[in-house]
Amino acid sequence: MKTYRNVRLLAVLLTGGLLAVQFAGCDNTGPFDVNNNRFSAEEPFSFQLNPTDQTHLIVRAINGSVEIIGTSDSAHVEVSGVRIVQAGSQRDAENYLARLDVNIRMNTGEIEVETEQPSDTNGREFIVNYQIRVPANWDVDLIHVNGEVEVDSLDGALDINHTNGNIVISDVTGDLYVDLTNGQISAKTANQQPRICRMTIVNGQMIVTIPESTDATFSASVTNGQVSVRNLTMDNLSSRLNAVSGTLGAGQGEITLRAVNGNIDVSGY
């Protein structure tokens, strides 16, 4: 009888342990690794900011798309979008959504927008997609890691430091600085006055469109790839397969394009 009771007790304990493992696997709430992200939870956000002395926007993003558009008819800054967590269960995704946040700080002279997420993701995906409207004459800095970037209609200086993803820039007239590790840069500048345009890419293609009347010294070079320049008239032209340089107009501004692996295509309009 004693042996029978011990065997039955062992069976109960084993069964309870298996059920606990099964429930834990279904729930996926905890610090352990997530094997799949089939479930998602999301929540939209929207902020309207009324600047006082601020004329500079800084955005620090981690995962997701970022769209920044300059507006000439509003002095407000609008930050909207959606926060998303993808996890192994619905409950887990919803629990971790509370740990994904958008932090906004209004400092002297500048507004900071930053994605805050836990460092212990354990396989979960944390995503914040941004849509930002800012006065067109503001300066904008964007530091981003993974995702698509789109910037349109800015007159102030634009500085982008991005790791993985494509960048699309349209109708910017201020100084332009872009550093991208992996992806593609497509940029259309609208400035004809002397400005600075410096763009570098490690792996990927760069497509740049500038006015025919641009006034700047020009230099484009690649380590592994080709440089193509069309519909632009340059003085002091030096053209090779992987490097083109010369002077546009009076050469008062600067356009410097660099790539390690990939092609650079530049055309005038």
C-alpha positions as CSV (number, residue, x, y, z in Angstrom):
1,M,0.0,0.0,0.0
2,K,2.8,2.3,0.8
3,T,4.4,1.7,-2.6
4,Y,1.1,2.3,-4.4
5,R,0.5,5.6,-2.6
6,N,4.0,6.8,-3.5
7,V,3.5,5.9,-7.2
8,R,0.2,7.7,-7.4
9,L,1.6,10.7,-5.7
10,L,4.5,10.8,-8.2
11,A,2.0,10.5,-11.1
12,V,0.1,13.5,-9.7
13,L,3.2,15.6,-9.3
14,L,4.4,14.8,-12.8
15,T,1.0,15.5,-14.3
16,G,0.8,18.9,-12.5
17,G,4.3,19.7,-13.7
18,L,3.4,18.9,-17.3
19,L,0.3,21.0,-17.1
20,A,2.3,23.9,-15.6
21,V,4.8,23.7,-18.5
22,Q,2.0,23.6,-21.0
23,F,0.2,26.6,-19.5
24,A,3.5,28.5,-19.4
25,G,4.1,27.7,-23.0
26,C,0.7,28.9,-24.0
27,D,0.9,32.1,-22.0
28,N,4.5,33.2,-22.7
29,T,4.5,35.8,-19.9
30,G,7.9,36.1,-18.3
31,P,11.5,36.8,-18.9
32,F,12.2,33.6,-21.0
33,D,12.8,33.6,-24.8
34,V,9.9,33.9,-27.2
35,N,10.0,31.4,-30.1
36,N,7.5,33.1,-32.3
37,N,5.7,36.5,-32.5
38,R,2.3,35.4,-33.9
39,F,0.4,37.7,-31.6
40,S,0.4,41.4,-31.4
41,A,-0.9,44.3,-29.3
42,E,-1.0,47.9,-30.4
43,E,-2.1,51.3,-29.2
44,P,-2.1,54.6,-31.1
45,F,-0.7,57.8,-29.6
46,S,-1.0,61.5,-30.5
47,F,0.5,64.6,-29.0
48,Q,0.2,68.3,-30.0
49,L,3.0,70.4,-28.7
50,N,3.1,74.2,-28.5
51,P,6.7,75.3,-28.7
52,T,7.9,78.5,-26.9
53,D,11.6,79.0,-27.7
54,Q,12.2,75.6,-29.5
55,T,13.3,75.5,-33.1
56,H,15.1,72.1,-33.1
57,L,13.6,68.6,-33.1
58,I,15.6,65.5,-32.0
59,V,14.1,62.0,-32.6
60,R,15.6,58.8,-31.3
61,A,13.9,55.7,-32.6
62,I,14.7,52.0,-32.4
63,N,12.3,49.9,-34.5
64,G,9.6,51.1,-36.9
65,S,9.0,53.7,-39.6
66,V,9.6,57.4,-39.1
67,E,7.9,60.0,-41.2
68,I,8.8,63.7,-40.7
69,I,7.0,66.4,-42.7
70,G,7.7,70.1,-42.6
71,T,4.7,72.4,-42.5
72,S,4.6,76.1,-43.3
73,D,1.1,76.9,-42.0
74,S,1.4,75.8,-38.4
75,A,3.7,76.6,-35.4
76,H,2.7,73.4,-33.6
77,V,4.6,70.1,-33.5
78,E,2.5,67.0,-33.8
79,V,3.8,63.6,-32.8
80,S,1.5,60.7,-33.6
81,G,1.7,57.0,-34.5
82,V,1.2,53.6,-33.0
83,R,3.1,51.4,-30.5
84,I,3.2,47.7,-31.3
85,V,4.4,44.6,-29.4
86,Q,4.6,41.2,-31.1
87,A,5.0,38.2,-28.8
88,G,4.2,34.5,-28.4
89,S,0.8,35.1,-26.9
90,Q,-1.9,37.8,-26.8
91,R,-1.5,38.2,-23.0
92,D,2.2,38.5,-23.3
93,A,2.0,41.1,-26.0
94,E,-0.5,43.2,-24.1
95,N,1.5,43.0,-20.9
96,Y,4.7,44.2,-22.6
97,L,2.9,47.0,-24.4
98,A,2.9,48.9,-21.1
99,R,6.7,48.7,-21.2
100,L,6.9,50.4,-24.6
101,D,6.6,54.1,-24.4
102,V,7.2,57.4,-26.3
103,N,9.0,59.9,-24.2
104,I,8.8,63.6,-25.1
105,R,10.9,66.3,-23.5
106,M,10.6,70.0,-24.1
107,N,14.0,71.5,-23.4
108,T,15.5,74.9,-23.9
109,G,15.7,75.4,-27.7
110,E,14.7,71.9,-28.6
111,I,12.1,69.1,-28.4
112,E,13.2,65.5,-27.9
113,V,11.1,62.5,-29.0
114,E,12.5,59.1,-27.9
115,T,11.4,55.5,-28.0
116,E,11.7,53.7,-24.7
117,Q,11.6,50.0,-24.6
118,P,12.9,47.2,-22.2
119,S,16.4,45.9,-22.9
120,D,15.3,42.3,-22.1
121,T,13.2,41.8,-25.2
122,N,13.9,38.0,-25.3
123,G,12.7,37.6,-28.8
124,R,9.7,40.0,-28.6
125,E,9.4,42.7,-31.2
126,F,8.9,46.3,-30.0
127,I,7.8,48.7,-32.8
128,V,6.9,52.4,-32.8
129,N,5.8,53.9,-36.1
130,Y,6.0,57.7,-36.0
131,Q,4.3,60.4,-38.0
132,I,5.7,63.8,-37.1
133,R,4.7,67.3,-38.3
134,V,7.1,70.1,-37.5
135,P,7.5,73.7,-38.7
136,A,9.4,73.7,-42.0
137,N,12.1,76.1,-40.8
138,W,13.1,73.9,-37.9
139,D,16.4,71.9,-37.7
140,V,15.8,68.1,-37.4
141,D,18.1,65.4,-36.0
142,L,17.1,61.7,-36.4
143,I,18.9,58.8,-34.8
144,H,17.4,55.5,-35.9
145,V,18.3,51.8,-35.9
146,N,15.8,49.7,-37.8
147,G,13.0,50.8,-40.2
148,E,12.0,53.1,-43.0
149,V,12.6,56.8,-42.9
150,E,10.8,59.5,-44.9
151,V,11.4,63.2,-44.7
152,D,9.6,65.9,-46.8
153,S,9.5,69.7,-47.1
154,L,12.1,70.9,-44.7
155,D,14.0,74.3,-44.9
156,G,16.1,73.8,-41.8
157,A,19.2,71.6,-41.4
158,L,18.5,67.8,-41.5
159,D,20.9,65.3,-39.9
160,I,20.1,61.6,-40.2
161,N,22.1,58.8,-38.6
162,H,20.5,55.5,-39.5
163,T,21.6,51.8,-39.3
164,N,19.2,49.5,-41.2
165,G,16.5,50.6,-43.6
166,N,15.7,52.9,-46.6
167,I,15.8,56.7,-46.4
168,V,13.6,58.8,-48.7
169,I,14.2,62.6,-48.6
170,S,12.1,65.0,-50.7
171,D,12.2,68.8,-51.2
172,V,14.7,69.8,-48.5
173,T,16.4,73.1,-48.9
174,G,18.7,73.3,-45.8
175,D,22.0,71.6,-45.0
176,L,21.7,67.9,-45.3
177,Y,23.8,65.3,-43.5
178,V,23.0,61.6,-43.9
179,D,24.9,58.5,-42.6
180,L,23.4,55.0,-43.4
181,T,24.9,51.6,-42.8
182,N,22.5,49.3,-44.7
183,G,19.8,50.3,-47.1
184,Q,19.1,52.8,-49.8
185,I,19.2,56.6,-49.9
186,S,16.8,58.4,-52.2
187,A,17.2,62.2,-51.9
188,K,15.7,65.1,-53.8
189,T,17.1,68.5,-52.8
190,A,15.4,71.8,-53.7
191,N,18.2,74.1,-52.7
192,Q,19.8,76.2,-55.4
193,Q,21.7,78.5,-53.0
194,P,25.0,77.5,-51.5
195,R,24.4,74.7,-49.0
196,I,26.1,71.6,-47.6
197,C,25.0,68.1,-48.6
198,R,27.1,65.3,-47.2
199,M,25.8,61.7,-47.5
200,T,27.6,58.4,-46.8
201,I,26.4,54.8,-47.1
202,V,28.2,51.6,-46.3
203,N,26.1,49.0,-48.1
204,G,23.4,50.0,-50.6
205,Q,22.5,52.4,-53.4
206,M,22.4,56.2,-53.3
207,I,20.1,58.0,-55.7
208,V,20.3,61.8,-55.6
209,T,18.4,64.4,-57.6
210,I,19.4,68.1,-57.5
211,P,18.5,71.2,-59.4
212,E,20.5,71.9,-62.5
213,S,21.3,75.3,-61.2
214,T,22.8,74.0,-57.9
215,D,25.8,76.1,-56.8
216,A,28.4,73.8,-55.1
217,T,31.6,71.8,-55.4
218,F,30.7,68.2,-56.3
219,S,32.4,65.0,-55.3
220,A,30.9,61.4,-55.5
221,S,33.0,58.3,-55.0
222,V,32.5,54.6,-54.2
223,T,34.9,51.9,-53.1
224,N,33.1,49.0,-54.7
225,G,30.6,50.1,-57.4
226,Q,30.0,52.8,-59.9
227,V,29.2,56.5,-60.0
228,S,26.7,57.9,-62.6
229,V,26.0,61.6,-63.2
230,R,23.5,62.8,-65.7
231,N,22.0,66.2,-66.8
232,L,24.4,68.3,-64.8
233,T,27.0,70.7,-66.2
234,M,30.3,70.9,-64.3
235,D,33.5,72.8,-64.7
236,N,36.8,71.2,-63.8
237,L,35.2,67.8,-64.4
238,S,37.0,64.7,-63.4
239,S,35.2,61.5,-64.2
240,R,36.1,57.9,-63.6
241,L,34.1,54.7,-63.2
242,N,34.0,55.0,-59.4
243,A,34.5,58.7,-58.8
244,V,33.2,62.0,-60.3
245,S,34.1,65.5,-59.2
246,G,33.7,69.0,-60.5
247,T,32.2,72.5,-59.9
248,L,28.5,73.3,-60.2
249,G,27.8,77.0,-60.7
250,A,30.2,79.1,-58.7
251,G,31.0,76.2,-56.4
252,Q,30.1,78.1,-53.2
253,G,28.2,75.2,-51.6
254,E,29.3,71.5,-51.1
255,I,28.0,68.2,-52.2
256,T,30.0,65.2,-51.0
257,L,28.6,61.7,-51.6
258,R,30.4,58.5,-50.4
259,A,29.6,54.8,-50.6
260,V,31.6,51.7,-49.7
261,N,29.6,48.9,-51.4
262,G,27.0,50.1,-53.9
263,N,26.3,52.6,-56.7
264,I,25.8,56.3,-56.7
265,D,23.4,57.8,-59.2
266,V,23.1,61.6,-59.5
267,S,20.8,63.5,-61.9
268,G,19.8,67.1,-62.4
269,Y,16.3,68.4,-62.9
